[in-house]
Amino acid sequence: MSGRPPFRDDIVYDDEGPQRRKFSRRSAEHDPDDDSERPNGGALPARATRELESRRDAGEILEPILPGHARNLATTFWGMAWNRYLMECADYASRLPRGRTALRAGRVLRLTLETGSIRAVVAGQRLFDVTITIRPPDDDAAAALVQRLRGRIGSIVELLSGDLSAEVMTIVAAPDTGLFPSPSDIRFACSCPDDASLCEHVAAALYATGCRFDDHPAELFLLRGIDPASLQTSNLGDVVSALTGDISPPCVDGADLSALFGINLADHQDS
């Protein structure tokens, strides 16, 4: 292990589960046929496989969502900040490791983010539907966050790339006043029989959300109902023109911005 960088709380490493925990402390009530907590997951159980084939035949697009990096679950500021936020929520601690394992095993098959909600399909003994409802910040809280950030971010490109000053990073990641929700604002629902408030399927969906923020950071703002364009200092038209080279500022509107970053921001400007 010599020569490896130290483990950091804001990075969840791919070898954290199997190497550090070894999955050796299995209790008597553990189902030996349940491979959901094994490091490599293995093939899906027969029932889950049948359901997967049936739902695909019905037109659902269900494909494994996997981390984009071989060693850790997140590599960008937004993905790592989300994972750090999850680990700082004490109520989640006991369930997060199995959720990470399920994600690494390719058990998250669909993930959809909308303003105030995360929906996922996660495989276990069968396919389970997960819904995570997140209460958006009220108008005063959103306005206060925008005010604290305004003038500190040069462009929307800078914001979404995570190329931010330490001051801005501190503001957006602040536990009670930043961009991430309070644990009391989150509600979980899963179709699995586990009666825990946060089952491993919900945990897997939460970590898959961090992977999504790695690839599409604008979806964090979509989830929270905050228009990232409201936080920038420079003119929106100048930013898009600099990226495209052939669009003049007067031609740039919300639709162009949505197309550029791959989501519809216009629907959330009143949030």
C-alpha positions in Angstrom: 0.0 0.0 0.0 3.0 2.3 0.2 3.1 5.2 -2.2 -0.7 5.5 -2.4 -2.2 8.8 -1.6 -4.1 8.9 1.8 -7.8 8.3 1.8 -9.9 11.5 1.8 -13.4 11.9 3.2 -14.6 13.7 0.1 -13.6 10.8 -2.2 -15.2 7.4 -2.1 -12.7 4.9 -3.4 -13.6 1.9 -5.4 -11.5 -0.3 -3.2 -12.9 1.1 0.1 -15.6 -1.6 0.5 -13.9 -4.9 -0.4 -10.4 -4.1 0.9 -11.3 -2.2 4.1 -14.4 -4.1 5.1 -13.8 -7.5 3.4 -17.5 -8.2 3.9 -16.5 -10.7 6.6 -18.9 -9.8 9.4 -22.1 -11.4 8.0 -24.8 -11.8 10.5 -27.0 -14.9 10.9 -29.9 -13.2 9.2 -27.9 -12.5 6.0 -29.5 -14.1 3.0 -26.7 -16.2 1.4 -28.5 -15.9 -2.0 -28.4 -12.1 -1.9 -25.2 -11.0 -3.7 -26.1 -7.3 -3.6 -23.3 -6.5 -1.0 -20.6 -8.5 -2.7 -17.9 -6.3 -4.2 -18.4 -7.3 -7.8 -22.2 -7.9 -7.6 -22.2 -10.8 -10.1 -25.1 -11.5 -12.4 -28.5 -10.3 -11.4 -30.7 -12.8 -9.5 -33.1 -14.7 -11.8 -36.2 -12.7 -10.8 -34.5 -9.4 -11.3 -33.2 -10.6 -14.7 -36.7 -11.6 -15.8 -38.1 -8.2 -14.7 -35.3 -6.4 -16.5 -36.1 -8.2 -19.7 -39.8 -7.6 -19.4 -39.5 -3.9 -18.7 -37.0 -3.5 -21.6 -39.4 -5.3 -23.9 -42.1 -2.8 -22.7 -39.9 0.1 -23.9 -38.0 1.2 -20.8 -34.4 2.1 -21.2 -32.5 0.4 -18.4 -28.7 0.3 -18.5 -26.2 0.2 -15.7 -25.0 3.6 -14.4 -21.3 3.3 -13.4 -18.7 5.7 -12.0 -16.6 7.2 -14.7 -13.4 6.7 -12.9 -11.7 3.4 -12.0 -10.7 4.4 -8.5 -13.2 6.8 -6.9 -16.9 7.5 -7.3 -16.5 11.2 -8.1 -13.7 13.3 -9.6 -15.1 16.8 -10.0 -15.9 19.4 -7.4 -19.7 18.9 -7.7 -19.6 15.1 -7.5 -17.2 15.1 -4.6 -19.1 17.8 -2.7 -22.3 15.8 -3.1 -20.6 12.6 -1.7 -19.1 14.6 1.1 -22.5 15.9 1.9 -24.0 12.4 2.0 -21.2 11.1 4.4 -21.7 14.1 6.7 -25.4 13.1 7.2 -25.1 10.9 10.3 -28.5 9.3 9.7 -27.2 7.8 6.5 -23.9 6.4 7.6 -24.9 2.8 8.2 -26.6 2.3 4.8 -24.2 4.2 2.5 -21.5 1.4 2.1 -24.0 -1.1 0.7 -25.4 1.6 -1.6 -21.8 2.3 -2.9 -21.3 -1.4 -3.5 -24.6 -1.7 -5.4 -23.6 1.3 -7.6 -20.2 -0.2 -8.4 -21.8 -3.5 -9.3 -24.0 -1.8 -11.9 -27.2 -2.2 -10.0 -28.5 1.3 -10.7 -30.3 0.9 -14.0 -32.0 4.3 -14.5 -31.7 7.7 -12.9 -33.9 10.7 -13.6 -33.5 14.1 -12.0 -36.1 16.8 -12.0 -36.7 19.8 -9.8 -37.3 18.5 -6.3 -37.0 14.8 -7.1 -34.7 11.9 -8.0 -36.2 8.7 -9.5 -34.2 5.5 -10.0 -34.5 1.8 -10.8 -32.1 -0.3 -8.7 -31.7 -4.0 -9.0 -31.6 -6.3 -6.0 -33.4 -9.6 -5.7 -35.8 -7.9 -8.1 -36.0 -4.4 -9.7 -37.0 -1.7 -7.2 -38.3 1.7 -7.9 -36.8 4.5 -5.9 -38.2 8.0 -5.4 -36.3 10.7 -3.5 -38.2 13.9 -2.9 -36.2 17.0 -2.0 -38.0 20.1 -0.8 -36.6 23.1 -2.7 -35.2 26.1 -0.8 -37.9 28.7 0.0 -37.8 32.0 -1.8 -35.9 33.7 1.0 -33.2 31.0 1.3 -32.7 30.9 -2.5 -32.5 34.7 -2.7 -29.9 34.7 0.1 -27.8 32.1 -1.6 -27.9 34.0 -4.9 -27.0 37.2 -3.1 -24.0 35.6 -1.4 -22.7 34.2 -4.6 -23.4 37.0 -7.0 -20.3 38.8 -8.0 -18.1 36.0 -7.0 -18.6 33.8 -10.1 -17.2 35.1 -13.4 -19.3 32.9 -15.8 -21.7 30.0 -15.9 -18.9 28.0 -17.5 -16.7 28.6 -14.5 -19.6 27.7 -12.2 -20.5 24.4 -13.8 -16.9 23.3 -14.3 -16.3 23.7 -10.6 -13.4 26.2 -11.3 -14.3 28.2 -8.2 -12.5 30.0 -5.4 -12.3 28.5 -2.0 -14.7 31.2 -0.8 -17.4 30.2 -3.3 -16.8 26.5 -2.6 -17.4 27.2 1.1 -20.6 29.1 0.4 -22.2 26.4 -1.9 -21.2 23.5 0.4 -22.3 25.2 3.7 -24.5 22.7 5.7 -27.5 24.9 6.3 -27.3 27.8 3.9 -25.6 26.3 0.8 -26.8 24.5 -2.3 -27.3 21.1 -0.8 -30.6 20.2 1.0 -30.9 19.7 4.8 -31.5 16.0 5.7 -34.9 17.1 7.1 -35.9 18.2 3.6 -35.4 14.8 2.0 -38.0 12.0 1.9 -37.2 8.5 0.6 -39.5 5.8 -0.9 -38.5 2.4 -2.3 -40.6 -0.5 -3.5 -38.3 -3.0 -1.7 -39.5 -4.7 1.6 -36.8 -3.1 3.7 -38.5 -0.9 6.3 -35.5 1.2 7.0 -35.8 4.9 6.2 -32.9 4.7 3.9 -32.4 1.3 2.2 -29.4 0.3 0.1 -31.3 1.0 -3.1 -32.0 4.6 -2.1 -28.3 4.9 -1.0 -27.2 3.6 -4.4 -29.5 6.1 -6.2 -28.0 8.9 -4.0 -24.4 8.0 -5.0 -25.5 7.6 -8.7 -26.7 11.2 -8.4 -23.1 12.2 -7.5 -21.9 10.5 -10.6 -24.5 12.4 -12.6 -23.2 15.7 -11.2 -19.7 14.7 -12.3 -20.9 14.5 -15.9 -23.7 17.1 -15.8 -23.3 19.6 -13.0 -26.1 21.7 -14.2 -28.5 19.0 -13.0 -27.7 19.9 -9.4 -29.1 23.3 -10.0 -32.1 21.7 -11.8 -32.6 19.5 -8.8 -32.6 22.5 -6.4 -34.7 24.7 -8.7 -32.0 27.4 -9.0 -31.1 28.9 -12.4 -27.2 28.9 -12.5 -27.3 31.9 -14.9 -28.6 34.0 -11.9 -25.3 33.5 -10.1 -22.8 34.7 -12.7 -21.2 38.1 -13.1 -20.5 38.3 -16.8 -23.1 38.7 -19.5 -24.7 35.4 -20.6 -24.5 36.2 -24.2 -20.7 36.8 -24.0 -20.2 33.4 -22.4 -22.1 31.5 -25.0 -20.7 33.5 -27.8 -17.2 32.7 -26.5 -18.0 29.0 -26.6 -19.8 28.9 -30.0 -18.0 31.6 -31.9 -20.9 32.2 -34.2 -23.8 33.3 -32.0 -24.1 37.0 -31.3 -25.3 38.0 -27.8 -28.7 39.3 -28.8 -29.5 35.8 -30.2 -28.8 34.0 -27.0 -31.8 33.0 -24.9 -32.8 30.4 -22.4 -33.4 27.8 -25.1 -29.8 28.2 -26.4 -28.4 27.8 -22.9 -30.5 24.7 -22.3 -29.3 23.2 -25.5 -25.7 24.0 -24.7 -25.7 22.3 -21.3 -28.2 19.5 -22.1 -31.1 20.4 -19.8 -34.1 22.7 -19.7 -33.3 25.6 -17.4 -36.1 27.9 -18.6 -38.8 26.0 -16.7 -37.1 26.7 -13.4 -36.3 30.4 -13.6 -39.3 31.1 -11.3 -38.1 28.6 -8.6 
